[in-house]
């Protein structure tokens, strides 16, 4: 783990902001600045529908990239990762910013406990009232413990370029550039609104003044006072809904003197203002913290430039759109720019289905590849970095270690001498321009251990594969099938062939007629033995069809597990389909991930509420041992009929082996590489393989464990989602950076 930079003072950050470069817009709007606002929505999922424990998600602003291992840990793990200064594209000595997206009203204590969180969404899609009580509770929790406040943010989240500008923020900047914007959002120099405009906010002694852009009602609140739907305010020092310290109507300027409100200074904690132009039109200031001495902490600078934007709406540009151009990003920005919102963040999902939008015109030194990406211990040579926007004076780091002898071949190529004393490990490769714009290949470079064993390993990625992010595997006859986020590939007789271009392939199964079945991003597809493709839609009403595991039962029916509230789809032997749901058919739940036939003819299914098996008498619960979690990510049947099931929750996780004799055996990390196991493979030689986001482990028949990572083996990446064994006894690994095949010594 890298060492964080020392925290910079506010003045140092502002100085850096004043020198950072900005891009101007040509034509009639040449006096306006376009801001390169990048963001990622972190949901803890690698792909849509992957089982997660917490449905809370964060909006990460100015992230340098997607977190390379989403979903491994908790929200707090993500916030800690975000706080690393190497993980922001604006290098000002602080990390990126994280905002909690549309939180629930019962989450105040949990939200207040989070570290490295910047704020939470209060205004949402034009609605400005429902989260006021929640915000007040969070602020009181934090202030009473002497912790910094969490700021209010605003978002549209309409997934539209037309229904926008519903909720927005205005930040007060000393100069219109990305560094100044980042500082303002971090320090609370913004208000949120769905219409009303604030022009100036000042604090002098014990008085706070707000100047407005229209005639408004202004309501001043203390800690414990809050707004709610259809609330009529009354002036009172008491706490509660609809109580306020002061209320003015029809004003363009409002002031509050905290020394003249009849409340002891040491009881205030903070005050804040609501500006209303109608029952639905609200603007909210950030809280003004009140010290016991009576001094007021004002988050707003005395002057500057107000810049508007919003922090949470989606471009929804898939892989195909991103491969063709930067149009999804640019059209999103143009739509907000037309509304006067130049500081709007285009938000990508952390899901692999949606790549991060990175227009070259942003000016960031975005990294594309490094060659070699893995070197042996003691390596004394060069690495070649490919990317865009490399400027004279650029610096290169591995984590926090700066590398010397950087040669700029062009704006797209750097050559860097690598010292021979770099210790083994997986590193962030960091490139920073003199303008403080930064690019990072997160966990993109590996120095192997001195005893690394690479013999017997082979790697395949693009162009052999249609896309490097591989998520499924199947061995069918003499062929190995690989499913990626952008198509399938078949390896047979030493050659690769590609199929289903553009489809995400979530599961692959051999069909009785010699064809192959695929669970794709929006349904099912079947490739017959003649090469003809047929698409099937089961029919899920208004819900998108998103299927995961495919498996046949003992009667020859094909089952498809719905990974996004689709229930179960079952195809009878004559080819007709039926869908089972919780409401109509009594399923334990409508979201399920893993499905496997056991040796007794029962179908085991991993639902969000736990594992069940279907027999002739209906559903039976498979009782998991205590402290193993209930979310099942994968399951497999052993060669001897044992059932292997991986489960997890927010705290616990691991693998349970349900032996045929009725006993159970529990495995946790360590020796498992992680509590969240993504695939289990009982091999023909009696070994059992376990894949995770932290590498792979192998359990031998004599009980010995071996761990495989990028540092000690030829594994291309530690994030492994699928496993398979071919007819030669070779083990295949689907990773986010291609596929590996390993030929164990016993089969060489």
C-alpha angles and dihedrals in degrees: 000000000000124000115250120240116251113268112263124224120252091250092052091051093049090050090054090047092055093058100041115111123251133194120235126211116237126228127028093346095052091126091062124084124224112219122212098226113178126179142167130210107222113203100159092252133117092197135012110281098017106146114262133174103216120048090197114108137187134224108224112203123204092005113170090219143330115299103264094222107038118179098021095113143003134301086265090057089055093048090052090052091048091051092064107104089220090067099064126082091217106067105208098135095269132089128250121285127254127201123187109238119234095324124205121256093242095056101080098113093045093047092049090052095057117107124216093018114139101197149309136253111266100158110052129178091333095312110119108170115055098075099044093097091047092051092049090052092049092048092051093048090052099042094047089057093046093248124139117268125256111238127231117249134187132220143176100202091177096131086228140109091208104047094059139123090051095125123012145159132230117210124196109227133184087214131005104252140107096261093052091047092051091050092049093051092047095048098041099251092148141081127209126225148160093208119330116100128219115201104183139006122192138171124203117174107308095345128095118193129192123193115200137206094224141018106284149161112252122201121190118206135190126206109296095029118104147164129245138174115300092003123163111203126223125190110249140135089227122105124242144075115328095010118124139173094226138001128194129177132200094016135137093194129039132180136190124199106198090199091062104048099086096244120115110251093231091060099052102078089178144346130210140177137234117203113202130188094170140353088280103029110090139160120190128203121212116257119278105219114223117209121212087249089063097250118134124224107218115197091194123088117233092248142357142113123305112227122185131213145122133245108215126047129112133241091194092202108161128207094276094052092047093050092055102047148319090266096118091057096041096045089050091053092045091054092054092040089058087059092051093255105129095161099060118137118226103219123213125189120247084228114113089233089076120050120211112267108237113171111192088223089070088079097227117139093242115191121222105175145343123214119236096021092186128037134179122254111279093024110167108190146077134297123207118219121199123197143101138280099026107168133197109274093033117159128211127206140180100213103313096336112104116218122218132212097050112177119197108211092174142322087288105040134056128179117202131184111231117215114234093230098068106130120234117272145094113286143195107238106216129193120185127184123213088254088065094250110139141197126191136188096210111219085349101136130053133193107197128224117264089247097047114148112213098160114118095023126117129180132209126186136142131003088030088049122046090230133006096232102089117185108164140039137187134174111215115177108310093338131091114212121204123196117204134178089261108036144321132275133199124209113201133152090358095304134105126223126182129223140179097021113212098015124120106231111211100167138007128201136177113245123219092239092060095264132112129245124211134193102214134184096277108019140323132310130193126202112200126210090265093056097255116143122216124186123212128198114194095195119248101174113233093348122099113246107246115166129181126179121029122200141157122235126219092272094053098259117142115230124200120194115219111228096187108045092293097125116210128323117204126190117204119220091259090059103256118133132219129184123216120204138180095249099044104029106024099249114172086239142342096240118070132160113183131041130177138164114236127214091261095057097258121133113230115207128185110220127179089256095050142285121316132176127214118222135161088277095053134254121351125188117240101215112224120209115257120280096020100106129236105248109098115206099175144352136190139185115238124229089253095048098264115140119228117200129180117206136168146168134187093293110015137043147140141118131304123200111208102202120211090242090064098257124120134216124200127211124188138169115314114057084027109069091233141002087242109068115188102188138013124201122186101199127212092249092061097259120125121214125205122196125199143155089270101052137283133295129200124205114202123210090255091057098258119142128214124186124207122199137154088264099056104027146022093275105135096212136003094229104088122173105174141026134196139171120219129209092270093057093254118145119227124204126198110209138168090258102044137293131300129203119200124195107202115221091249092064100040 
